[in-house]
Amino acid sequence: MARIFEIRDPVHGFVTLTDWERDIVNHPAFQRLRRIRQLSMTDMVYPGAMHTRFEHSLGVMHVATRMFDSLVERERGFLEGEPLKFTAEGLRRDRVIVRLAALLHDCGHAPFSHAAEDLMPENPQTGKPFKHEHFSSAIIRVLLKDVIESHPGNQNLEIKADDVAQLIDEDKASLGRRTLWKHLISSQLDADRSDYLLRDSHHAGVAYGHYDLDRLITTLRVGLSEDSGTPLITIDKSGQHVAEALIIARYMMFTQVYFQKTRRIYDIHLRDAVKNIFNGDKFPAPTSPENLNAYLDWDDWRVMGCMKNGQGGDAGRKILDRDHDRMICATEENPSLDAILRLKEAQAHLQDKGITTIIDCAKAEWYKNANEIRILVDDQTKKTAELSSRSNAVKGLIKSEQWRLYVPTCERGKADSILKSKKLNRKGRR
């Protein structure tokens, strides 16, 4: 019988690992996540936000497993019937694949999570930059292949690295009935956001990201899409309000933490510092073992060392000295076009006087109507309905957008005087 190891987690209590999973966790490609901060430099504002992608990944595996087990317990009859025809052995095998995909979904993140994504190379197949998910999939297929496929714990399951990577890939065509489980890895109800909202709010010391995870898990069901009849993960109609709470928690975390004005400017300084360090170069593409290892050599520690050595330029100095640019004016949330134009007018006045400025537009969509959470309205027919058609709370949550104008600390007094002389106050209005 496989040994079970326990890791104490501040959000979920104990997270358990098999000896096979522990060996994957101990692999250098995963241990690197200890050196990748979950929230970049948010600790400059919220000092407790020092947590990493390492513990988040363990948490996502834990939540995805709870979600999977809850669905199998409540929907076994449907899962084993038409059109899915899962077997008990197939479900046991898929449970392991889901755990591994959830555990490894973030192993391809760049240093400081999203802050260095401007350095992603172009994907020749799409003409667009690679995403961290492409690196995660490649790391699983190439560098983690042996520890996944050749481990004694896999002897009877015969899981391939490709089985795990497919749940992270954007392409669903090869998944077959396992497309259903992809909702647990990437969707508006996935284990990723279910964990990070609770984890980020815990470490930041705020209550904005709280929602009832236990209730969410117990109300997960399987339904059918109205257009194609495809099986998908839904929420029972009795759990509609916890789905609303999850979306509102995400809205609150973005507006109050992720989009906080000082946190945003540190993202910009960090992006500029990393660009200075790379001096026009990009990360290597995830196309060979050598490239993947070269990519994994970059982590937060290495970037900070380069900044300490002066390679980050003035942006790196601002981070090391906590001498970030200061917000001089801003629009309200969801501003009118006139408000945005007035902010740009303020920028033009300052630049005419030789003051360096940075404009930032923080925007996000809290709920994507193109990929709706669906509510199971009839358990017999598996009929579902879009959450927005039943929820006034969700229907009223439009995307948020806020513009801010920043100047260097040493120029703040001069910039204030210029804007006052032009009758442009700190809110960017006359």
C-alpha positions, 0 to 999 in steps of 0.5 A: 500500500502506497504511503501517504504524506501530509503537508500542513496548509494554512488554508485547507488544513492538511494536504495529502500526497502519495509517495509518487506525488511526493517524488514529482513535488521533489523534482527541481522543475516543481521545487522552482515554484518555491522561488516564484511568488504568487502575487509578484511584489504585492508584499510592498503593500500587503507585507504578508503576501509572500506566498508562492506558486508552490503552496498554491499548486498544492492547494489547487490539487487538494481542491480539484480532488475534493471537487472530483470526489464530490462529483463522482459521489453524486453523479456516478450513475450519470457518469457510468451511463450514456454518453460518457460510459466511465468505469470504476477503473477509469474514474480511479485513473482519471482522479490521479490524472486530475490531481497531477494536472492540478498540481503541475498547472503552474510549473511553467510560470515565468519569474514573479508570475505574470510580471515577466510575460512580456518576454514570452517568445512568439509561437510560430503556429499562432503568431502570438506569444507563448503562454505559461500554460505552453511551458507547463505542458512542455515541462510535463511532457519532457522534463517530468516524463520519467518521474510520471511514467516510470514511477512504481506508483504508476505501474497499474495505471499506465498514465502518460505524461501526455494524459496530464498535459492534455488537461492543461493544453488549450486544445480539447480535441484529444481529450474525449470524455475527459473534457469534462475534467478540464472544467476543474483545471480551467473554467470559471468554477475551477480549482485554481481560482477557488484556491487563489481567492482564499489563499491570496486574501489569507496572506494579504490579511483581507477578507475580500476573497472569502466564500463558502468553498465547502458549499461550492464543492457539495453543489457541483453537478454534471449537466448538459449544454443546451446547444450541443448536449455536451456534458459539463460541470455545473452548479445545482440550483440550490448552490446558485448563491455560492456561485455568485459569492465566488464571482463577487469575491473575485471582483472584490479581490481585483478592485481592492488588492490586485488593482491597488494603485501602489501594487500596480505601479510595482508591476510596471517597475518590475516589468521594466526592470526585467526588460532591462535585465534581458536587454531586448532578448526573450525567454527561450521557446518551449521546444527542446529540453535545453530551452526548457532548462534554460527557462527554468533557470529563471526565477524570482531569486535570480531576477532580484540578484540581477536587480541588486547588481544594477542590471534592472536599471532605474526601474530596478533601483525603484524596487530595491529602494521602495521609491516607486512612482506616485499616483498623481491623478486617476479616473473613477472605476468605469470612467467615461471617455471624457474622464480618460481624455482628461487624464491624458490631457493631464499627462500631456501637460506634465510631459510638456514640462519635462516630467516623466509619466506612466499611464496605467489602465487596470481592467478585468472582466469578472464574469465571462458571458462567453463561457458561462457558469451553468445552473442545473435546473432539472436533475432528471433531464440534466437541463441547465441555464446560464447563471446570468439569466437567473442572477441579478447580482451577476448580471450587474457585474460589468467589467471594471476599468480604471486609469491612473497617472504616475510620476517619479517621487521627486517630481510629485510636488512639481506635478501637483502644482502644474495640474492645479494651475491647469485646474486638473485635480487628483481625480483627473477632472476640471 
